[in-house]
Amino acid sequence: MEKPKFYLETTLFNYYFDSDRDAHADTVMLFSEIAAGKFTAYTSNTVLDELTAAPEPKRGLMLALMDQYPIQALTTNDAVDQLVDLYIAEGIVPAKYWRDGVHIAVAAVNGLDFVVSMNFQHIVRPKVKHMANQVHFSKGYHPITIVTPKEMIDENIQHH
């Protein structure tokens, strides 16, 4: 069976270092499973832009995760931009938070299986999960499953 391919959204890089957050341990576990080769992990140039905008010392720590773990950064393109425009037009993601749409769209355009996020405001929401996949279906992309790190770890445990 092919390894699950997933997209790491910006919040995971934060949670990795924020030991006071509930999902910190699950996030660290997810990164260790990436290192063990259980998943194929991706992120995007949009995430790298967001990490670069963070203040030091956290910026350097979060960016260093890209060197410590096998995570490939995907770039945005016209197909991604078109999906984001649709997400905004359909009310899936607010225009002000278009970058949150980019995370989902990069995963869809690149044929990934999951988006892993702790952004409960604009990404890990039933409405977003359902409506984004309606858009994906209408444009010929396969569905994306949006999950938290805990769900990703639990899913992997059940299937291996």
Contacts in CASP RR format, 6 or more apart in sequence:
PFRMAT RR
TARGET T0000
AUTHOR 0000-0000-0000
METHOD contacts of the structure
MODEL  1
MEKPKFYLETTLFNYYFDSDRDAHADTVMLFSEIAAGKFTAYTSNTVLDE
LTAAPEPKRGLMLALMDQYPIQALTTNDAVDQLVDLYIAEGIVPAKYWRD
GVHIAVAAVNGLDFVVSMNFQHIVRPKVKHMANQVHFSKGYHPITIVTPK
EMIDENIQHH
1 159 0 8 1.000
3 37 0 8 1.000
3 38 0 8 1.000
3 39 0 8 1.000
3 40 0 8 1.000
4 39 0 8 1.000
4 40 0 8 1.000
4 113 0 8 1.000
4 114 0 8 1.000
4 152 0 8 1.000
4 155 0 8 1.000
4 156 0 8 1.000
5 39 0 8 1.000
5 40 0 8 1.000
5 41 0 8 1.000
5 42 0 8 1.000
5 111 0 8 1.000
5 112 0 8 1.000
5 113 0 8 1.000
5 114 0 8 1.000
6 39 0 8 1.000
6 40 0 8 1.000
6 41 0 8 1.000
6 42 0 8 1.000
6 107 0 8 1.000
6 112 0 8 1.000
6 113 0 8 1.000
6 114 0 8 1.000
6 115 0 8 1.000
6 116 0 8 1.000
6 152 0 8 1.000
7 42 0 8 1.000
7 43 0 8 1.000
7 44 0 8 1.000
7 74 0 8 1.000
7 103 0 8 1.000
7 106 0 8 1.000
7 107 0 8 1.000
7 110 0 8 1.000
7 112 0 8 1.000
7 114 0 8 1.000
7 115 0 8 1.000
7 116 0 8 1.000
8 41 0 8 1.000
8 42 0 8 1.000
8 43 0 8 1.000
8 47 0 8 1.000
8 71 0 8 1.000
8 116 0 8 1.000
9 43 0 8 1.000
9 47 0 8 1.000
9 103 0 8 1.000
9 115 0 8 1.000
9 116 0 8 1.000
9 117 0 8 1.000
9 118 0 8 1.000
9 119 0 8 1.000
9 123 0 8 1.000
10 47 0 8 1.000
10 50 0 8 1.000
10 51 0 8 1.000
10 103 0 8 1.000
10 119 0 8 1.000
11 117 0 8 1.000
11 118 0 8 1.000
11 119 0 8 1.000
12 27 0 8 1.000
12 30 0 8 1.000
12 116 0 8 1.000
12 117 0 8 1.000
12 118 0 8 1.000
12 149 0 8 1.000
13 47 0 8 1.000
13 51 0 8 1.000
13 62 0 8 1.000
13 65 0 8 1.000
14 58 0 8 1.000
14 62 0 8 1.000
14 118 0 8 1.000
15 21 0 8 1.000
15 23 0 8 1.000
15 24 0 8 1.000
15 27 0 8 1.000
15 118 0 8 1.000
15 149 0 8 1.000
16 24 0 8 1.000
16 27 0 8 1.000
16 28 0 8 1.000
16 31 0 8 1.000
16 62 0 8 1.000
16 65 0 8 1.000
17 58 0 8 1.000
17 61 0 8 1.000
17 62 0 8 1.000
18 24 0 8 1.000
21 118 0 8 1.000
23 118 0 8 1.000
23 148 0 8 1.000
23 149 0 8 1.000
23 150 0 8 1.000
26 148 0 8 1.000
26 149 0 8 1.000
26 150 0 8 1.000
26 153 0 8 1.000
27 118 0 8 1.000
27 149 0 8 1.000
29 149 0 8 1.000
29 153 0 8 1.000
30 39 0 8 1.000
30 116 0 8 1.000
30 149 0 8 1.000
30 152 0 8 1.000
30 153 0 8 1.000
31 65 0 8 1.000
31 69 0 8 1.000
33 39 0 8 1.000
33 153 0 8 1.000
33 156 0 8 1.000
34 41 0 8 1.000
34 69 0 8 1.000
34 70 0 8 1.000
34 71 0 8 1.000
35 68 0 8 1.000
35 69 0 8 1.000
35 70 0 8 1.000
37 70 0 8 1.000
38 156 0 8 1.000
38 160 0 8 1.000
39 152 0 8 1.000
39 156 0 8 1.000
41 69 0 8 1.000
41 70 0 8 1.000
41 71 0 8 1.000
41 72 0 8 1.000
42 71 0 8 1.000
42 72 0 8 1.000
42 73 0 8 1.000
42 74 0 8 1.000
42 106 0 8 1.000
42 107 0 8 1.000
42 110 0 8 1.000
42 112 0 8 1.000
43 66 0 8 1.000
43 71 0 8 1.000
43 72 0 8 1.000
43 73 0 8 1.000
43 74 0 8 1.000
44 73 0 8 1.000
44 74 0 8 1.000
44 75 0 8 1.000
44 76 0 8 1.000
44 102 0 8 1.000
44 103 0 8 1.000
44 106 0 8 1.000
45 73 0 8 1.000
45 74 0 8 1.000
45 75 0 8 1.000
45 76 0 8 1.000
46 76 0 8 1.000
46 99 0 8 1.000
46 102 0 8 1.000
46 103 0 8 1.000
46 106 0 8 1.000
47 73 0 8 1.000
47 103 0 8 1.000
48 63 0 8 1.000
48 66 0 8 1.000
48 73 0 8 1.000
50 99 0 8 1.000
51 59 0 8 1.000
51 62 0 8 1.000
51 63 0 8 1.000
52 59 0 8 1.000
52 63 0 8 1.000
53 59 0 8 1.000
54 62 0 8 1.000
65 71 0 8 1.000
66 73 0 8 1.000
74 106 0 8 1.000
74 110 0 8 1.000
76 102 0 8 1.000
76 105 0 8 1.000
76 106 0 8 1.000
77 109 0 8 1.000
79 105 0 8 1.000
79 109 0 8 1.000
80 102 0 8 1.000
80 105 0 8 1.000
80 106 0 8 1.000
80 109 0 8 1.000
81 105 0 8 1.000
82 139 0 8 1.000
83 101 0 8 1.000
83 104 0 8 1.000
83 105 0 8 1.000
83 108 0 8 1.000
83 109 0 8 1.000
83 135 0 8 1.000
83 136 0 8 1.000
83 139 0 8 1.000
83 141 0 8 1.000
84 93 0 8 1.000
84 98 0 8 1.000
84 101 0 8 1.000
84 102 0 8 1.000
84 105 0 8 1.000
86 92 0 8 1.000
86 135 0 8 1.000
86 139 0 8 1.000
87 93 0 8 1.000
87 101 0 8 1.000
87 104 0 8 1.000
87 105 0 8 1.000
87 131 0 8 1.000
87 132 0 8 1.000
87 135 0 8 1.000
88 94 0 8 1.000
88 95 0 8 1.000
88 98 0 8 1.000
90 131 0 8 1.000
90 134 0 8 1.000
90 135 0 8 1.000
91 131 0 8 1.000
92 101 0 8 1.000
92 127 0 8 1.000
92 128 0 8 1.000
92 131 0 8 1.000
92 132 0 8 1.000
92 135 0 8 1.000
93 100 0 8 1.000
93 101 0 8 1.000
93 104 0 8 1.000
93 122 0 8 1.000
93 128 0 8 1.000
94 122 0 8 1.000
97 121 0 8 1.000
97 122 0 8 1.000
100 119 0 8 1.000
100 122 0 8 1.000
100 123 0 8 1.000
101 122 0 8 1.000
101 123 0 8 1.000
103 115 0 8 1.000
103 117 0 8 1.000
103 123 0 8 1.000
104 115 0 8 1.000
104 123 0 8 1.000
104 128 0 8 1.000
104 132 0 8 1.000
104 144 0 8 1.000
104 146 0 8 1.000
106 112 0 8 1.000
107 114 0 8 1.000
107 115 0 8 1.000
107 144 0 8 1.000
108 132 0 8 1.000
108 136 0 8 1.000
108 141 0 8 1.000
108 142 0 8 1.000
108 144 0 8 1.000
109 141 0 8 1.000
111 141 0 8 1.000
111 142 0 8 1.000
112 144 0 8 1.000
113 144 0 8 1.000
113 145 0 8 1.000
114 144 0 8 1.000
114 145 0 8 1.000
114 146 0 8 1.000
114 147 0 8 1.000
114 152 0 8 1.000
115 123 0 8 1.000
115 144 0 8 1.000
115 145 0 8 1.000
115 146 0 8 1.000
115 147 0 8 1.000
116 147 0 8 1.000
116 148 0 8 1.000
116 149 0 8 1.000
116 152 0 8 1.000
117 123 0 8 1.000
117 124 0 8 1.000
117 146 0 8 1.000
117 147 0 8 1.000
117 148 0 8 1.000
118 124 0 8 1.000
118 148 0 8 1.000
118 149 0 8 1.000
122 128 0 8 1.000
123 146 0 8 1.000
124 146 0 8 1.000
124 147 0 8 1.000
124 148 0 8 1.000
128 146 0 8 1.000
129 145 0 8 1.000
129 146 0 8 1.000
132 144 0 8 1.000
132 146 0 8 1.000
133 143 0 8 1.000
133 144 0 8 1.000
136 142 0 8 1.000
136 143 0 8 1.000
136 144 0 8 1.000
137 143 0 8 1.000
147 155 0 8 1.000
END
